């Protein structure tokens, strides 16, 4: 009968210390394998170690500094990127937080050397109770033994092991007993008691003197399992003796690879046990000093020519021991350790060995960053960068950690921070599916940008801002993703904080460079070099302003002031007062101006950014923009006009929402003075330029006159109206173009303004142009075969209807006041009203088009058209020519039949009654319109509500009027 140990070989490997903490990892629960932000913290990311099955055998000291634990623990409470504070971080504070993020729990996981399936697959340990020669007590039974029984058990074990019988049966029984000891040593409490018993000394003795190498190998296995599973180590335990003996045996039999494979696991577990116990004690223990020969032997095992398993075991021992902050780990810090591990990493053919080698290098470099420095100096940065780009995820994570460690210590700082290939490789890793790799890539980039501002431009060109935005959205907290995104969120937060704080410095450098050549046509060599260094960074500003994660942080009062100053320098450059082309070239100069203007364009797309900064924009940004409108460069003129039109419209909206009337009035006064004194005097030339300059200029006027009567009066009183009408004449072949649409929008603002001087506009020719434009637009709208044009024309038509309604309403008001004055006892002069009616008489030609627009589906077009027609008929009566032609009469009939609202019906019937009763021609036309008469007869028969009674009365009046006229003839 055979029995196996209490641990199923199919179960994942576990470290006994994890049972102390009540935390056992199971592969069935992948969430437990995520890297953690702190010891015992929440899982962070699903990331499996290829080097071995992960266990929680992790060093208790995870940070680089005493304050790191507190910083690491803060990750669990760290807010996501959406809550980034705008508080300023000093470089010292920033670097302190960055150092705390270099190593995570996932970087410092420790897995056993012994029985590690990734290193070497071992057959399950079994024993035969029949030839055990002592009771095959289970672990639970052993734990329940009293002291005397336990001593008896140890005595039996020691006597059998110490037996000198050399027969084959005795040898087999001794091997079987050692197998039993391997099984029970897998329990933590049992292993601890056995390690501190006389049995351990006996095992060391037999490891030295046993004539049979099978016995020695099995004894080494028992020693290794005891070291792996024990929970504590007493100072009088002869572990150093065991380590020394194992070292000697390996050295004496160094060419025996199989023997090394048996002895190295025990040596590694003993070394890690000593290292962890000394780390816990926090005091150096001379009795636990590991011989230098041990380190020498292990480094020899790393060399090329050894079997893969031996290389792997040696690398795993170094990886485990260097996880601790102990004197034992310092023994591996030699000049050859870094290149040796790198050579093993580069020449290994198995991923698990490659990962172990680079992970060991990572932990050695944590103790001494010079180890990785020696690798770069030996193989070259391009080779290491290539390895980073082509590696598997776990290797990439280790290499990124190595680079962060190196940068945090200032080693190769300038070389790494200024190497474009290196930085580009790091940015490409932001495409990794692993959040841990992306987080570490962000951390490396933060170090690079901290010491090389120029690389921010390269990063922006390589879509760094896009990657930041993507991951900032992913780190939005949710119950499922909050723990897995904490580390990424924290690294990203620091990078965003640094970049946001870097922007004012970039602007400051640009301003200093521009200020140094202000008013100079020939910059000096030093000034030219400064311009070449600073001006190319302006695209960084644009990239940050187009990113949601940066915009709210960077658009401040200080930023707007700096930007306005840059625009002032651009104005100086454009006017020829200053010269930067000689230093940076014509193309670079134009690109700088273009990007600078685009930056403000990006800001005004988000009006909320300018809330509270209205006066700053008016005082510092608009004046140079207005000056650029006079630029000789067509592109800058167009750009400035577009920005001005959009900005002024935005400022008007902000003023309407602002409750502080005094501040609004002050800002409006400044803007009004700017438009009056600087902008409008140059408009005469702008409006006469080829397209599309007039279109943008008119859009600006539209924005200015949209809500403020003061700007409306300013435009009316200027000499621009004849020029504006000339623009209409110049574009009469393209009434649907942007220029004509802008003109119509401007006229609409002017006419519909409460204080508008409509008579002055009519004297300038408004009536004539409105008639022409209205005719063209209405004709296009009524053309059912041309749908694309119809949609554009409908927008234009509605604006023209507003203009027409405003003009007619104004004329009606003037006529009404004249009639009231004439009827009063004081009398009155009606000449002004007669002159105005004479000016507006061409509008009567639009009556037919208004009638044909009435049956349309758009209720707004019907409403305004019907009102315009009503006022037009009231003003001119029978003078409206040929308004009831058969086509128009048919339109009247359709609209009267389709409109069910009595209010609409009454307005139409009153208009029709005025037409019929004031003109014989209209009466005759109505007699010929059978359909219209039939509709009127139906309306005359309507009964019900009082409104319907009024409709019926109006229809009957029209029919009676028609009948009375017939009788009279």
Helices and strands as residue ranges (DSSP letters): E 2-4, H 16-20, G 30-33, H 68-73, G 74-77, G 81-83, H 91-100, G 105-108, E 126-128, G 129-131, H 139-144, H 147-161, H 168-184, H 188-195, H 198-209, H 213-229, H 239-252, H 257-281, G 286-288, H 292-301, H 308-321, H 327-330, H 337-347, H 351-367, H 370-379, H 381-390, H 393-408, H 413-417, H 420-428, G 429-431, H 435-451, H 455-461, H 464-474, H 486-516, H 525-534, G 535-537, H 538-545, H 548-554, H 557-575, H 581-584, H 586-604, G 607-610, H 614-616, I 617-621, H 622-628, H 634-657, H 661-674, I 675-679, G 680-682, H 683-687, H 693-705, H 709-717, H 721-730, H 738-752, H 758-763, H 766-782, H 787-823, H 831-840, G 841-846, H 847-853, H 859-876, G 877-879, H 886-898, H 902-918, H 920-928, H 930-940, H 946-968
